[in-house]
Amino acid sequence: MSPQNHPDAGAAAPRELAARFEQEFGAAPDGVWQAPGRVNLIGEHTDYNEGFVLPFAIDRTARVAVAARPDSAVRLLSTYGDQGLVTTSLESLQPGTAKGWTKYPLGVIWALRERGIDVPGLDLLLDSNVPLGAGLSSSHAIECAVITALNDLTGAGLAAEDMVLATQRAENDFVGAPTGIMDQSASLRGSKGHAVFLDCRDQAARLVPFETEPAGLVLLVIDTKVSHSHADGGYASRRASCELGAEVMGVKALRDLEVVDLEEASGLLDEVTFRRVRHVVTENRRVVQAVELLGGPGPGAIGPLLDASHASMRDDFEISCPELDLAVDTSRANGSIGARMTGGGFGGAAIALTPVQAEQKVRDAVVKAFADAGFAVPDIFTVFPAAGAMRIA
């Protein structure tokens, strides 16, 4: 397993990353910044429909050491991968031209310059232990670490809400992925021991207590090793269906529909569009219910909502895959109180809310089930709600 994909591989300590930066670029960095990946507890494909989501920042981070340059050159290097040093310039940044991981920091630079912020040339060294392609938002972790660094270095004074919109523009217009604002909101606004209840219409956010340990639970992430990409046609087609559904129903966004409106929608929409709409409408309701339960009986009460969410994504939104379904079904059958795929779909990871005493049984059962099915060996690890993006050196 490559180091960047190993969930237990710690990100380089700030001092180590700074030393590596000085070795590679010949001078010390101006600082080191980090931003976490995220797990979406519930609320999938509701963000770009101006709905509700409930993600949390996780204890897996992307870290960047950065130094401003006196010229317009941009030099990028990662501690992993084989791309080597990538050199470009501020003037040459154009949407769709960057390759690999570099499109994320370059997209942030481009988006800030488009906002009129005077971003200097820079040297940047990236390290990350957010598993790639697992639906834990490794790309947004990079973007949020970079924008936090550049906000500090330029003195731009951007609020979290502004940084969210800038990174969304980087994703949408530079990278070419039609994503919403959930991932970067979790990374920039997360807090230890909490999930972020986010209204994607106006960016109103409220921290909701979410701690598994006091409830005798663990949240397992099951990385199926089926890589996914938000920039592919599956994600874009789902978004187009949602926009069509809102247009036919005469609302600004699917957020404006309630469960009681689904009967009318079934008579106006074709079957596929209706099912896409039904997922978003019912998923929004499940997010609100989860927030209510976490504020009352606690995380042990949300299992049925996780189960219902997965069924909706599997059957109505059709973004699951055999590996995700097997991970979810096997977890439930061996003691998890609720499980669902998380992230954009078409691969990536599932989460399983599991009593501590059943953790090993679930782990063993999932590994065996994958082996019996001829699937790749999954990575299984725990995550905890962690702090959001910050300067660390």
Secondary structure as UniProt FT lines:
FT   HELIX           3..5
FT   TURN            7..8
FT   HELIX           14..25
FT   STRAND          31..42
FT   HELIX           47..49
FT   STRAND          52..68
FT   STRAND          73..78
FT   STRAND          86..89
FT   HELIX           90..92
FT   TURN            95..96
FT   HELIX           100..102
FT   HELIX           103..114
FT   TURN            115..116
FT   STRAND          122..128
FT   TURN            132..133
FT   HELIX           138..154
FT   HELIX           160..169
FT   HELIX           170..175
FT   HELIX           182..189
FT   TURN            192..193
FT   STRAND          194..199
FT   TURN            200..202
FT   STRAND          205..209
FT   HELIX           213..215
FT   STRAND          217..223
FT   TURN            230..231
FT   HELIX           233..249
FT   HELIX           254..256
FT   HELIX           259..261
FT   HELIX           262..268
FT   HELIX           271..294
FT   TURN            295..297
FT   HELIX           299..301
FT   HELIX           303..315
FT   HELIX           322..333
FT   TURN            334..335
FT   STRAND          338..342
FT   STRAND          349..355
FT   HELIX           356..358
FT   HELIX           359..373
FT   STRAND          379..382
FT   STRAND          390..391
//
